[in-house]
Amino acid sequence: MDTEAELAEAVGEFYDDPLGYVMFNWPWDSEPEIQMVPLAPQYRERFNSEWGPDVWACEFLDELGAEIRKRAFDGRAPVDPIRFTTASGHGIGKTTLSAFLIKFVMDTRPYCRGTVTAGTDVQLRTKTWAEVGKWHRLSLTRNWCVYTAGRGAMAIRRKGLENEWFIVAQTCREENSEAFQGQHAVNSTSFYLFDEASVVPKRIYEARDGGLTDGEPMVFDFGNPTRNSGMFYENCVGANKHRYIVRSIDSRDVAITSKPDIADKLADHGEDSDYFRVRVRGVFPRASTIQFIGSDLVIQAMQRPVYNEPHAPLILGVDVARFGDNETVIWARKGMDARSFEPRRYTGLDTTQVTGRVIEMVRMFEDLQQTVAAIFVDGTGLGAGVVDQLRHLGYNPFDVSSGTRPTNMNTYRLKGDELWGNLRDALIKGLVLPTRDSSVGAALYDQLTQREYGYTSVGNKIFLESKKDMEKRGVSSPDLADALALTFGMDVAPTNLQPDMFQSHGQKVLTDYDPLEVNW
């Protein structure tokens, strides 16, 4: 048996042992360039080596091996995808682990096909793919494949089978989503790795789902938990976490990180600061640096008790669905109480039907002896029809179009930005929201805390992230939050001044107040 055949047979023994493959394929005890981390005692004894991956990477690779064995792919019947998502602090060596995973799949899965991407083109070319090149060059299997790193041609391909057995690097621009589709390896592994996964657009995540339907599919996402929204967030701690093996890596637990630097960050910012949570602990922040409404504000508003304001104005906010799965929402707020009246939510209504639902709510409050003091409708798009019809029927709605000029032109770019600013101010002052354990509260929490913002280059005015950009990040339309924000379209005076406040008797007003009484 020749040397290459012996090597192939040896590598084949590691089909379900990724850590064993990593320890076999690189010269840990003879190459100073890779001797960065002393192996933990349990691994040193297992592999009879002084050097190797950090503990967290060893644990990751061993867990991957267990998942491979659990599925027992036979080369024919498809198995459930293996999905890992890892949030971490800075400097833990996730790019190195990415290179190990790429080489492991490429060397142990004949006819595999893979796609690798990163948050930016520069990150992909100069860090992720450059690291793959380094470890490929040092590996025992370097002669098996052709590694290329030219702009637009980053790939690693099996010699002689370049078009059938390969892993390519693709930029994650949304318009490039087609490059992530149609990747199938019916008798092998279809493989995806996202580095800096927190900024990869939703359409890219959706496109890769098509490559997870056959063979032995694998997904690996790595990133710093910088924002409380998007697909990376949903996969780590949100609605999709049950599909993933989720890991959170603290930089303090990693051998290669600078402990004095971490100590300085701890002293400067504190253990539970968002800065330290993201950059060191590897957990998501309470509020990302570009998150318009902080999570703490929303949580406090959801925990407050409702307090009675009998003479506070009752206001309706009407956000009219514009397309698709968006909801039309009618929200009733009485003073600082946005909890007691559950918002009405509808899909698929035309403007006439929406107008009817608004009138139904007004009449419902009349039956409860409550007077609606103001109706605020976003007259943008289809909302204009609702405004016109309500006026025609004798109601007097206010058209609060989100794209018009704000009242406070020094602070906000548009009226829609100002509405959210007014809502944020109300949260600070004591607004009461539905509790988070309700379906409305859970959805509202996500919508309020996931929207991001920036400042205009001219005038330094606040502008909120567009709904189109939110959708790109995998965040749903904030219909509930918009309807609530509309109730802050303008100040409304107290109403319903009933006899319990004052009573008319002829031309006299009888009260308990004596203006001549002196108390001092």
C-alpha positions in Angstrom: 0.0 0.0 0.0 1.5 3.4 -1.0 1.8 6.3 1.4 -1.3 8.2 0.0 -3.4 5.1 0.3 -2.3 4.6 3.9 -3.1 8.2 4.7 -6.5 7.9 3.1 -7.2 4.8 5.1 -6.0 6.4 8.3 -8.1 9.5 7.8 -11.2 7.4 7.0 -10.9 6.0 10.6 -11.9 9.5 11.8 -15.2 9.7 10.0 -17.1 10.1 13.2 -14.2 11.4 15.4 -13.6 15.1 14.5 -11.2 15.7 17.4 -9.2 12.6 16.6 -8.9 13.8 13.0 -7.7 17.2 14.2 -5.1 15.7 16.5 -3.9 13.3 13.7 -3.8 15.7 10.8 -1.6 18.4 12.2 2.0 18.2 13.7 1.2 19.5 17.2 4.4 18.3 18.8 6.8 19.4 16.0 5.4 22.6 14.6 5.9 25.7 16.8 3.6 27.8 14.7 0.5 25.9 16.1 1.7 25.3 19.6 -0.5 28.0 21.2 -2.5 26.0 23.7 -1.3 23.2 26.1 -3.8 20.4 25.9 -6.0 20.0 29.0 -4.9 16.9 31.1 -7.8 14.7 29.9 -7.0 15.3 26.3 -3.2 15.1 26.8 -3.6 11.6 28.2 -6.0 10.6 25.4 -3.8 11.7 22.5 -0.3 11.6 24.2 0.3 15.1 23.0 1.3 18.3 24.8 -0.4 20.7 22.4 -3.8 21.0 20.7 -7.1 22.9 20.6 -8.5 24.8 23.5 -10.9 22.9 25.8 -14.0 24.5 24.4 -13.0 23.5 20.9 -12.2 19.9 22.0 -15.6 19.7 23.6 -17.2 21.1 20.5 -15.5 18.5 18.2 -16.4 15.6 20.5 -20.0 16.7 20.6 -20.0 16.8 16.8 -18.7 13.3 16.7 -21.5 12.2 19.0 -24.1 13.8 16.8 -22.6 12.0 13.7 -22.7 8.6 15.5 -26.3 9.3 16.6 -27.5 9.8 13.1 -25.5 6.9 11.6 -25.8 8.1 8.0 -25.5 5.1 5.6 -24.9 7.0 2.4 -28.4 6.7 1.2 -31.2 7.6 3.6 -31.1 11.3 4.6 -30.7 12.1 8.2 -31.6 15.1 10.3 -29.4 18.1 9.9 -26.6 18.7 12.5 -26.9 22.3 13.6 -24.5 24.1 15.9 -24.7 27.8 16.7 -22.1 29.4 19.0 -22.1 32.9 20.6 -18.9 34.0 22.1 -16.7 36.8 23.5 -13.8 38.1 21.5 -10.5 36.2 20.8 -11.6 32.7 21.5 -10.2 31.1 18.3 -13.5 30.5 16.5 -11.9 31.1 13.1 -9.4 28.4 13.8 -12.1 25.9 14.7 -13.9 26.9 11.5 -10.8 25.8 9.6 -10.7 22.5 11.4 -14.4 21.9 10.6 -13.9 22.7 6.9 -10.9 20.4 6.6 -12.7 17.6 8.5 -15.7 17.6 6.2 -13.6 18.0 3.1 -11.2 15.1 4.0 -13.7 12.6 5.5 -16.8 13.1 3.3 -16.2 12.0 -0.4 -18.2 14.2 -2.8 -19.2 16.7 -0.1 -20.3 20.2 -1.0 -20.0 23.2 1.2 -20.4 26.9 1.4 -18.6 29.3 3.8 -19.4 32.9 4.4 -18.7 35.7 6.9 -20.2 39.0 7.9 -18.2 41.1 5.5 -16.2 40.5 2.3 -13.0 41.6 4.2 -13.7 39.3 7.1 -14.3 36.4 4.7 -11.2 37.0 2.6 -8.6 38.2 5.1 -9.6 36.2 8.2 -11.9 33.2 7.7 -10.5 32.0 4.3 -6.9 33.0 5.1 -7.1 30.8 8.3 -8.4 27.9 6.2 -5.3 28.4 4.0 -2.9 28.4 6.9 -4.2 25.1 8.4 -4.5 23.5 4.9 -0.9 24.3 4.3 0.2 22.6 7.5 -2.0 19.5 7.2 -1.0 16.0 6.3 -3.7 16.0 3.6 -2.6 19.2 1.9 -1.7 17.3 -1.3 -5.3 16.0 -1.7 -6.9 19.4 -2.6 -6.4 22.6 -4.5 -6.8 25.7 -2.3 -7.4 29.0 -4.0 -7.8 32.4 -2.4 -8.2 34.8 -5.3 -11.0 37.4 -5.2 -14.2 35.8 -6.4 -12.5 32.3 -6.5 -12.0 31.2 -2.9 -12.4 27.5 -2.8 -10.9 24.2 -1.7 -11.4 21.4 -4.2 -10.5 17.7 -4.4 -7.9 17.2 -7.1 -9.4 15.4 -10.1 -12.9 16.0 -8.9 -12.9 19.7 -8.7 -16.6 20.1 -9.7 -18.0 17.3 -7.6 -16.1 17.5 -4.3 -15.6 21.0 -3.0 -16.2 23.8 -0.5 -16.4 27.4 -1.7 -16.4 30.7 0.1 -19.2 33.2 -0.9 -19.9 36.7 0.2 -23.2 37.1 2.1 -24.7 40.1 0.3 -28.4 39.5 0.0 -28.4 39.6 -3.7 -26.0 36.7 -3.6 -28.5 34.4 -2.0 -28.8 32.2 -5.1 -25.2 31.1 -4.5 -26.5 29.4 -1.3 -29.3 27.5 -3.1 -29.4 24.2 -4.8 -26.4 22.8 -2.9 -27.2 19.1 -2.6 -25.0 16.1 -1.7 -27.5 13.2 -1.7 -24.9 10.6 -0.9 -22.6 12.8 1.2 -22.6 16.0 3.3 -24.0 19.4 2.3 -22.2 21.8 4.6 -22.6 25.5 5.6 -20.4 27.6 7.9 -21.3 31.2 8.8 -18.6 33.2 10.5 -19.8 36.5 12.2 -23.2 35.1 11.7 -25.0 37.9 13.5 -24.8 40.1 10.5 -25.6 37.5 7.8 -29.0 38.5 6.1 -32.1 36.5 6.7 -32.4 35.6 3.0 -29.0 33.9 3.1 -30.2 31.8 6.1 -33.4 30.9 4.2 -31.5 30.0 1.1 -29.3 27.5 2.9 -32.3 25.6 4.2 -32.7 24.2 0.7 -29.4 22.3 1.1 -30.5 20.5 4.3 -33.0 18.2 2.9 -30.9 15.2 1.9 -27.7 13.3 2.7 -25.9 14.2 6.0 -26.3 18.0 6.2 -24.4 20.1 8.7 -24.6 23.8 9.8 -22.1 25.7 11.9 -22.7 29.4 12.9 -20.3 31.5 14.9 -20.6 35.1 16.1 -20.4 37.7 18.7 -23.8 38.3 20.2 -24.0 42.0 19.3 -27.7 42.5 18.7 -31.0 41.3 20.2 -32.6 40.5 16.8 -31.9 38.7 13.6 -31.5 35.1 12.7 -28.4 34.5 14.8 -30.3 35.8 17.9 -33.3 33.7 17.0 -31.2 30.5 16.6 -29.2 31.1 19.8 -31.9 32.2 22.3 -35.1 32.8 20.3 -37.8 30.9 18.5 -35.4 28.6 16.7 -33.1 27.5 19.5 -34.7 24.1 19.8 -33.3 23.2 16.4 -29.7 24.0 17.3 -27.0 22.8 19.6 -26.3 26.2 21.3 -23.0 27.1 22.9 -22.0 30.3 24.7 -18.2 30.7 25.2 -16.8 33.1 27.8 -13.5 34.6 26.8 -12.2 34.2 30.3 -12.4 30.4 30.0 -10.2 30.4 26.9 -6.4 29.9 27.1 -5.3 32.3 24.3 -7.2 35.4 25.5 -5.4 38.2 27.3 -6.5 38.0 30.9 -5.0 41.5 31.8 -7.1 43.1 29.1 -10.2 41.3 30.2 -9.5 42.4 33.8 -9.3 46.0 32.5 -12.6 45.7 30.7 -14.2 44.2 33.9 -12.9 47.1 36.0 -14.0 49.7 33.5 -17.5 48.4 32.6 -18.6 45.9 35.2 -19.6 42.2 35.0 -23.2 42.8 33.9 -22.7 45.7 31.5 -23.7 45.1 28.0 -20.1 45.9 26.9 -18.7 43.1 29.0 -21.6 40.7 28.2 -21.0 40.9 24.5 -17.2 41.2 24.3 -16.2 38.9 27.1 -19.1 36.7 28.4 -20.5 35.8 25.0 -24.1 36.5 25.9 -26.6 38.9 24.3 -26.8 42.4 25.5 -29.8 43.9 27.3 -29.7 46.6 24.7 -27.5 46.6 21.6 -25.5 49.8 20.9 -28.0 50.6 18.1 -31.2 49.3 19.8 -33.7 52.2 20.1 -35.7 51.0 23.1 -33.7 49.2 25.8 -34.9 45.8 27.1 -34.8 47.0 30.7 -37.4 49.8 29.9 -39.8 47.3 28.4 -39.4 44.7 31.1 -40.1 47.4 33.8 -43.2 48.5 31.9 -44.4 44.9 31.8 -43.9 44.4 35.5 -45.7 47.5 36.7 -49.2 47.3 38.2 -52.0 49.0 36.4 -53.1 52.2 38.2 -56.4 53.9 37.9 -56.6 57.1 35.9 -60.4 57.8 35.6 -60.1 61.0 33.7 -57.2 60.1 31.4 -58.0 60.2 27.7 -58.9 57.0 25.9 -56.9 56.9 22.6 -56.9 54.5 19.7 -53.9 53.8 17.5 -54.6 52.1 14.1 -51.7 50.6 12.1 -53.1 49.4 8.8 -51.4 46.3 7.2 -49.6 47.1 4.0 -48.9 43.7 2.5 -48.3 40.0 3.0 -48.4 38.6 6.5 -48.4 42.0 8.2 -51.2 42.6 10.7 -53.6 45.5 11.0 -53.6 46.4 14.7 -56.0 48.6 16.7 -54.6 49.5 20.1 -56.5 51.2 22.9 -54.6 53.1 25.6 -56.1 55.0 28.5 -53.6 57.4 30.0 -50.6 55.3 30.9 -52.5 52.1 30.8 -51.7 50.1 27.6 -52.5 46.8 29.2 -56.2 46.6 30.2 -57.6 46.6 26.7 -56.1 43.9 24.5 -55.3 45.1 21.0 -57.3 43.8 18.1 -55.2 42.1 15.4 -56.4 41.3 11.9 -54.9 40.0 8.6 -56.2 40.2 5.1 -58.7 43.0 5.7 -59.4 45.7 3.1 -59.8 49.4 4.0 -63.6 49.2 4.4 -63.3 46.2 6.7 -60.6 48.0 8.8 -62.9 51.1 9.1 -65.7 48.8 10.3 -63.4 47.3 13.0 -62.4 50.7 14.2 -66.1 51.8 14.5 -66.9 48.5 16.3 -64.2 49.3 18.9 -65.5 52.9 19.4 -69.0 51.6 20.0 -67.8 48.9 22.3 -66.3 51.6 24.5 -69.5 53.6 24.3 -71.3 50.6 25.7 -68.8 50.6 28.6 -69.5 54.3 29.1 -66.1 55.2 27.8 -65.5 58.0 25.3 -62.7 57.6 22.7 -61.0 61.0 22.8 -58.9 60.5 19.7 -58.2 58.1 16.9 -54.7 58.2 15.4 -54.3 56.4 12.0 -51.1 56.0 10.0 -52.4 57.4 6.8 -49.4 56.1 4.8 -50.4 53.8 1.9 -53.7 51.9 2.6 -54.1 53.8 5.8 -55.2 56.8 3.8 -58.4 55.0 2.7 -59.2 54.2 6.4 -58.8 57.9 7.3 -61.1 59.0 4.4 -63.8 56.5 5.2 -63.8 57.3 8.9 -64.2 61.0 8.1 -67.0 60.3 5.6 -68.9 58.4 8.3 -68.7 61.3 10.8 -65.7 60.3 12.9 -62.7 62.6 13.2 -59.5 60.6 13.0 -56.1 62.2 13.0 -53.9 61.3 10.0 -50.5 60.6 11.6 -48.5 59.6 8.5 -45.2 58.2 9.4 -43.4 59.7 6.5 -44.4 63.3 7.2 -42.4 66.0 9.1 -42.1 65.5 12.9 -43.2 68.1 15.5 -39.7 68.1 16.9 -37.7 68.7 13.8 -34.5 69.2 15.7 -34.4 65.6 17.0 -36.2 63.3 14.6 -36.0 62.9 10.8 -39.7 61.8 10.3 -43.0 61.6 12.2 -42.7 57.8 12.4 -39.3 58.2 14.2 -40.9 60.7 16.6 -43.8 58.4 17.4 -41.4 55.8 18.6 -39.4 58.5 20.5 -42.6 59.6 22.3 -43.3 55.9 23.1 -39.9 55.5 24.6 -40.4 58.7 26.7 -43.7 57.2 28.0 -41.9 54.0 29.0 -39.5 56.1 31.1 -42.4 58.0 32.7 -44.4 54.9 33.7 -46.3 53.4 30.8 -47.8 50.0 31.7 -47.5 47.3 29.0 -49.1 43.8 28.7 -47.1 41.2 30.7 -44.5 39.2 28.8 -46.2 35.9 29.6 -49.1 36.9 27.4 -49.0 36.3 23.6 -49.4 40.0 23.0 -46.7 40.9 25.5 -44.2 38.4 24.2 -44.6 39.6 20.6 -44.5 43.3 21.7 -41.3 42.7 23.7 -39.6 41.4 20.6 -40.9 44.2 18.4 -40.0 47.0 20.8 -36.5 45.8 21.5 -35.4 44.6 18.1 -35.7 47.9 16.1 -32.4 49.7 15.6 -31.6 53.3 14.8 -29.0 55.7 13.6 -28.4 59.4 13.0 -28.6 61.4 9.7 -25.4 62.7 8.3 -26.9 66.2 8.1 -28.5 67.5 11.2 -27.7 64.5 13.4 -31.4 63.5 13.6 -32.6 60.2 14.8 -34.0 57.8 12.2 -35.3 54.3 12.8 -34.4 51.2 10.9 -36.8 50.7 8.0 -39.1 47.7 8.0 -37.4 46.5 4.8 -34.1 46.4 6.6 -35.6 44.7 9.6 -37.0 42.0 7.3 -33.5 41.5 5.8 -32.2 40.8 9.3 -35.0 38.3 10.0 -37.1 40.6 12.2 -40.8 40.6 11.7 -42.8 43.8 11.0 -43.4 45.7 14.3 -47.2 46.1 13.8 -48.1 45.9 17.4 -45.4 48.4 18.4 -46.4 50.7 15.6 -50.1 50.8 16.7 -49.1 51.5 20.3 -46.7 54.2 19.1 -49.5 55.8 17.1 -51.4 56.5 20.4 -48.7 59.0 21.1 -49.4 61.0 17.9 -50.0 64.2 19.9 -51.0 65.3 23.4 -54.7 64.7 24.2 -56.5 66.6 27.0 -58.3 64.7 29.8 -61.9 63.8 29.0 -64.9 62.2 30.7 -65.2 64.8 33.4 -68.1 63.1 35.1 -70.1 64.2 38.2 -67.6 62.5 40.5 -65.3 65.3 39.5 -67.8 68.2 39.6 -71.6 68.5 39.6 -73.7 71.2 38.0 -76.6 72.6 40.0 -78.2 75.5 38.1 -75.5 78.0 37.5 -73.5 76.8 40.5 -70.8 74.2 40.7 -70.9 72.2 43.9 -67.5 70.9 45.0 -65.7 69.9 48.2 -63.2 72.6 47.7 -63.6 75.9 49.6 -61.3 78.6 48.0 -61.7 80.7 51.2 -60.4 78.0 53.4 -56.9 78.6 54.6 -54.7 75.8 55.8 -51.4 76.7 57.2 
